[in-house]
Amino acid sequence: MMIDVKEGWEVKKLGEICEFGNGLWTGKKPPFQKVGVIRNTNFTKDGKLDDTDIVYLEVEKSQFLKRKLRYGDIILEKSGGGPKQPVGRVIFFDKEQGDFSFSNFTSIIRIVNSEKVDFSYLHRFLFFSYISGATEKMQSHSTGIRNLKFDDYKDINIPLPPLPEQQRIVSILDEAFAAIAQAKANAKKNLKNAKELFESYLQGVFEGKGEGWEEKTLKEISLEFARGKSKHRPRGDASLLDGEYPLIQTGDVSNSDHWINSHSQTYNEKGLAQSKLWPKGTVCIAIVGSNVAETAILNFEACFPDSVIGIVVNPKKANNEYVDYLLQFFKAYLKEKGKGTARDNINLATFEFQKFPFPNVETQIQIVSRFNLLSTETQKLESIYKKKIADLEELKKSLLEKAFKGELGTQVTAVKVIEHPAKIATISAKELQAGIVAFALQRHLEQNKANTFKHVKAEKIVHLVEQVLNIDLDRNPVKDAAGPNDFPHAKRVEFRAQKAGYFYVKKGDNGYEYTAGSEIQSVISKTEIALHAKVDKLTWLVDLLVPMNTQQAEIVATVYAAWNNLLLDKKFVDDEAIVTEARENWHPDKLKIERSKFFNAITWMKSNGLIPKGTGKRVLAKPAK
């Protein structure tokens, strides 16, 4: 690996600045001593020591004394690895107490002169060498194990600035990496939440069965329910393969997402003669090994062996996509039923008396349509978070490369924090606002408060949701008589909602009234998927506002907006200043409301944690007509 070295820096071979030691063997001569032994399994992807499962062994004392780890030692993986994990990982030993050594699959790297080389700096450089792929070229293969070419590794060029600069670089990298680690943890949590949210919808449907649902076995809803065929032994005989008939294995089922769209093997005519060609649309269930209970649907004609069950559904009784989603929900249950033998497996007998919930076919198709929509939105979210995690890893590499070229400044902003307002990437702002209104309408209906949910209250809820959840709904709110409003945008949202059947708005005797449409649940589900981690906060906020009448909601939203304006303008804030901004400085109509109600609103907001942070859009004065 070639790195352009900054003027004034030295370059030394790793072998010139360090000494090395081979790993520990337990030995056979007493006396023995119990010590913790660091193994390959204790290496993390981030180059840190995972001490959760350190093994403790009785080892020959004389062997251990020569190989006792010290704080600041670097442990190198010299044997092991695999196709997706090359050998050459490094970790930093950060323990100051206890007796620890390292296994014979690892080696120790110990700095000779700590006044010239900082061990954290060296560890960071060797870690960079690994993740950038430089050490991958230094490995050899033997009997399936990868071994590091040690002489090549010792010849790695180490760029060495003066010791204070090494320590400064380490300090900057530590701060940046901590921010990256937190951002990755958040992205992984959001990814997990997105997956769990879809699973919760499956649960809601299949456990909250509606009227007219029946319990049936899979055989009862099938035209054919049987295991695949592969009569020839051995199954992988080359004489059966490389023809025109797709061959599906359990791994193909497991690696598919709802539909099987690809295959890695094919049968020829001889292979087909000892198997069976299943039609497109067949639901496949893997029934053995690590893939047991995984399911997917054939998107082409294909053969599969008896390690897979095929279901050709009766279209008068079931929908194949419904059956696949149903089996996805019951996967954990079926996996559990397959335990208890040397190799996990289920079979036709597993399903003989097992009944599943089935509504009529029309309802099944409606449920599938909803699940497909939610699945698409979930996959978009997963794609976003996976890309974010990958981008953060690339950022880490970039920072390391700059560090060892001497290009780090005095400060590094590792992760850009996006302040409100932030767009939700998987849903349009108009669709999201329609979903928020639909969600609020449903909460009002559930709590028998629909008579309080009119135009003004709906717009106040939307404003508060946009602010509190840190999202951008493309609104441009102004100081209106009824509080912070963007009614032109609300009208466009209502038009979209009514056209899609989410909800309807009609002028009544006491203002504009909302009624639920046939597709209200679909937009609510789509919104909850898009907001995922923010759904709990949305529920909390809307439920705070449901009991309020129109004026109460208007006052709270106005106070929140006025308070937030003061914070944005960096003005002095106390209760009197907030009330003056929300009443006297807002709109003439606000003077009709007693000041005490504004003070009461502030007290209520503080007690419920509804406090602005001085972020987001400033609510401006309404332009003169």
Order of alpha helices (4+ residues) and beta strands (2+ residues): beta-alpha-beta-beta-beta-alpha-beta-beta-beta-beta-beta-alpha-beta-beta-alpha-beta-alpha-beta-beta-beta-alpha-beta-beta-alpha-beta-beta-beta-alpha-alpha-alpha-beta-alpha-alpha-alpha-beta-beta-alpha-beta-beta-alpha-alpha-alpha-alpha-alpha-beta
